[in-house]
Structure formats: structure tokens, C-alpha cells
Amino acid sequence: MSWLQERRQFVKALLSNPTAIGAVAPSGPALAAAITASIPPDAGKVLELGCGTGVFTREMLRKGVDPARLVLVEQDEAMSSSLRTQFPQAAVLQVSAQELSRHSHPEMDGIGVAICGLPLRNMSGAHHHRLLTAVFDAMSAGGSMQLFTYGVRCPISAGVLEACGLSARRVGFVPLNLPPASVFSVARLV
């Protein structure tokens, strides 16, 4: 996808549903590198939530992740269609991330790691709880979810994390993104 096509697709989605996008520009290469840094090529299945234009997906492929091991979740119809074209070997689910379950989406079985590109600051605690429950229910024991936010604190409250048996820690800051972003890793409590 060309730079111009990506920007066009992003702006169209932003104008049609700004709260579902939650950003002023597509994530940049520095954020894509930071959020995918801990994903080894042999991580097993990788779940990506809120793929948008595929910036993080392309970075994972660049790092050697097998495209057939990707489960891409994007609710926007045009973006989902574009993801299917760009990544024909990946499983693309056009569904709201809060409605995921491995029972209704068997593609989620055996997830080793997840990346979240969703606008978490625009969601309620109840949405966070449903999302985390679905993701970690499908994830192997040592798995984690990487997410980013434009704030300095984790966008998921300590109460929701605790209720789900999870903890979050900040693993990076990306000043070269528009806007600058913090990267967090969410994992099960030990």
C-alpha cells in the first residue's frame, strides 16, 4: 500500500467514525518497531486488534513473522477488505474486538502474543474487561499483549487489570510518533 493510499484510507475511516480510530494519523514506523519489538518470529499465532491500515502487520512480516500465523481483527469494512488484499495468508476477522471469543472465532485458539492498536482511551472499563478476558482466554500461558497509548499511564485501569488477573508495565516511549506514544506490556500475574 502506498503512503498516499494509506493516508487516504485512514482519513476516510477517521471522518466516518472518529472514536473508533482515536488518532490523528496512522502509527509511524518507530511505534510499529516498538510495539512489535518483543515478538519473536516463532511466537506462534499473533493476534492483532485494530489493525487499521496494517502498519504493525507489515512490521511483523518485516521481522519474519509467518503471515499464515496472523489473526487480524478490524471492524471497519474498507480496512478489513484492504487487509485481506494485503495479507492473503492471514485470517482477517471483521468484528468488534469486544465481541471476540475463541468459541465463535476458532482462529483465536493458540494465540501466543497479541498487539493492540485499538483506541483504548475511548472505551469503557467494561469494554476493557471483555476485551482482556477474550484475548487472555485464547492466549497460551506465557503470552502477553502489547498496547500503546498517547498518555503516560496505561489506559486500562488498575481495577480492571486486577479483576482480570493481569498486570501492565510500561516498556517503551516513542517520541518520534505523531503524537508521541507509550508502549505497555500486559501479562498474567505470576
C-alpha positions as CSV (number, residue, x, y, z in Angstrom):
1,M,0.0,0.0,0.0
2,S,1.4,3.4,-1.0
3,W,1.9,6.2,1.5
4,L,-0.9,8.2,-0.2
5,Q,-3.3,5.3,-0.3
6,E,-2.7,4.6,3.4
7,R,-3.3,8.2,4.4
8,R,-6.5,8.4,2.2
9,Q,-7.9,5.2,3.8
10,F,-7.1,6.5,7.3
11,V,-8.7,9.9,6.7
12,K,-11.8,8.3,5.3
13,A,-12.2,6.0,8.3
14,L,-11.4,8.8,10.7
15,L,-14.1,11.0,9.2
16,S,-16.7,8.3,9.2
17,N,-16.1,7.2,12.8
18,P,-13.5,9.3,14.8
19,T,-14.0,7.5,18.2
20,A,-13.2,4.1,16.5
21,I,-10.0,5.5,15.1
22,G,-8.8,7.6,18.1
23,A,-5.7,9.0,16.3
24,V,-4.8,12.0,14.2
25,A,-2.5,10.0,11.9
26,P,-1.6,6.3,11.2
27,S,1.0,5.0,13.6
28,G,4.5,5.6,12.4
29,P,7.4,3.2,11.8
30,A,9.0,4.0,15.2
31,L,5.9,3.0,17.0
32,A,5.5,-0.1,14.8
33,A,9.0,-1.2,15.7
34,A,8.5,-0.5,19.4
35,I,5.2,-2.3,19.8
36,T,6.4,-5.4,17.8
37,A,9.9,-5.5,19.4
38,S,9.2,-8.4,21.8
39,I,7.5,-10.6,19.2
40,P,9.9,-13.4,18.0
41,P,9.3,-14.9,14.6
42,D,8.4,-18.2,16.2
43,A,5.9,-16.7,18.6
44,G,3.1,-18.9,17.5
45,K,-0.2,-17.2,16.4
46,V,-0.2,-13.5,16.7
47,L,-3.4,-11.7,17.3
48,E,-3.6,-8.0,16.2
49,L,-6.5,-5.9,17.3
50,G,-7.5,-2.8,15.5
51,C,-5.1,-3.3,12.5
52,G,-6.2,-0.2,10.6
53,T,-4.0,0.3,7.5
54,G,-1.7,-2.6,8.5
55,V,1.3,-0.6,9.8
56,F,2.0,-3.0,12.7
57,T,1.2,-6.0,10.5
58,R,3.8,-5.0,7.9
59,E,6.4,-4.5,10.6
60,M,5.8,-8.0,12.0
61,L,6.2,-9.5,8.5
62,R,9.4,-7.5,8.1
63,K,10.7,-9.1,11.3
64,G,10.0,-12.6,10.0
65,V,6.6,-13.5,11.5
66,D,4.8,-16.1,9.3
67,P,1.8,-14.3,7.7
68,A,-0.2,-17.6,8.0
69,R,0.1,-17.3,11.8
70,L,-1.6,-13.8,11.9
71,V,-5.1,-13.3,13.2
72,L,-6.1,-9.7,12.2
73,V,-9.1,-8.1,13.8
74,E,-10.5,-4.9,12.2
75,Q,-14.2,-3.9,12.4
76,D,-14.1,-1.2,9.6
77,E,-15.3,-2.8,6.4
78,A,-13.0,-1.0,4.0
79,M,-9.9,-1.5,6.1
80,S,-10.8,-5.2,6.6
81,S,-11.1,-5.6,2.8
82,S,-7.7,-3.9,2.4
83,L,-6.1,-6.2,5.0
84,R,-7.4,-9.3,3.1
85,T,-5.8,-8.0,-0.1
86,Q,-2.5,-7.0,1.5
87,F,-2.2,-10.1,3.7
88,P,-4.0,-13.0,1.9
89,Q,-2.4,-15.7,4.1
90,A,-3.6,-14.1,7.3
91,A,-7.0,-14.7,9.0
92,V,-8.9,-11.4,8.9
93,L,-11.9,-11.1,11.2
94,Q,-14.2,-8.2,10.6
95,V,-15.7,-7.9,14.1
96,S,-15.6,-5.6,17.1
97,A,-12.8,-6.7,19.3
98,Q,-15.1,-6.7,22.4
99,E,-17.2,-9.4,20.6
100,L,-14.3,-11.8,20.1
101,S,-14.3,-15.2,21.7
102,R,-12.4,-18.4,20.7
103,H,-15.8,-20.2,20.8
104,S,-17.2,-18.1,17.9
105,H,-13.8,-17.5,16.3
106,P,-11.7,-20.7,16.4
107,E,-8.9,-18.8,14.6
108,M,-8.1,-17.4,18.1
109,D,-7.2,-20.8,19.5
110,G,-3.5,-20.9,20.4
111,I,-2.6,-17.2,20.4
112,G,0.9,-16.8,21.7
113,V,1.0,-13.0,21.7
114,A,-1.3,-10.0,21.0
115,I,-0.8,-6.5,19.7
116,C,-3.5,-3.9,20.4
117,G,-3.9,-0.9,18.1
118,L,-7.4,0.0,19.5
119,P,-8.2,3.4,20.9
120,L,-8.4,2.1,24.4
121,R,-8.8,5.6,25.9
122,N,-12.1,5.9,24.1
123,M,-13.5,2.7,25.7
124,S,-15.2,2.0,29.0
125,G,-13.8,-0.3,31.7
126,A,-16.5,-2.8,30.9
127,H,-15.2,-2.9,27.3
128,H,-11.6,-3.3,28.5
129,H,-12.7,-6.2,30.8
130,R,-14.5,-8.0,27.9
131,L,-11.6,-7.5,25.6
132,L,-8.9,-8.7,28.0
133,T,-11.0,-11.7,29.0
134,A,-11.4,-12.8,25.4
135,V,-7.7,-12.2,24.5
136,F,-6.2,-13.9,27.5
137,D,-8.7,-16.8,27.4
138,A,-7.4,-17.6,23.9
139,M,-3.7,-17.0,24.8
140,S,-1.2,-19.5,25.9
141,A,0.1,-19.4,29.5
142,G,3.2,-17.2,28.9
143,G,1.6,-14.9,26.4
144,S,1.3,-11.1,26.6
145,M,-0.4,-8.3,24.9
146,Q,1.4,-5.2,23.7
147,L,-0.5,-1.9,23.5
148,F,0.1,1.7,23.1
149,T,-1.4,4.9,24.3
150,Y,-0.8,8.6,23.7
151,G,-0.7,9.2,27.5
152,V,2.0,8.2,30.0
153,R,-0.3,5.9,32.1
154,C,-1.8,2.6,31.0
155,P,-5.2,3.3,29.5
156,I,-6.7,0.2,31.3
157,S,-7.4,0.9,34.9
158,A,-5.6,-1.0,37.7
159,G,-9.0,-2.3,38.9
160,V,-9.8,-3.9,35.5
161,L,-6.3,-5.3,35.3
162,E,-6.6,-6.8,38.8
163,A,-10.1,-8.2,38.1
164,C,-8.7,-10.0,35.0
165,G,-5.6,-11.3,36.9
166,L,-3.3,-9.1,34.9
167,S,-0.6,-6.5,35.3
168,A,0.7,-3.8,33.0
169,R,4.2,-2.3,32.7
170,R,5.5,0.5,30.5
171,V,8.1,-1.0,28.2
172,G,8.8,2.0,26.0
173,F,8.3,5.6,24.9
174,V,8.2,6.6,21.2
175,P,8.8,10.4,20.9
176,L,9.1,10.0,17.1
177,N,5.4,9.2,16.6
178,L,2.6,11.6,15.8
179,P,1.6,12.1,18.6
180,P,4.3,10.6,20.9
181,A,3.2,7.3,22.4
182,S,3.9,5.0,25.3
183,V,4.1,1.2,24.9
184,F,2.8,-1.2,27.6
185,S,3.0,-4.9,28.0
186,V,0.1,-6.7,29.7
187,A,0.6,-10.1,31.1
188,R,-0.9,-12.5,33.7
189,L,0.0,-12.0,37.3
190,V,2.6,-14.5,38.4
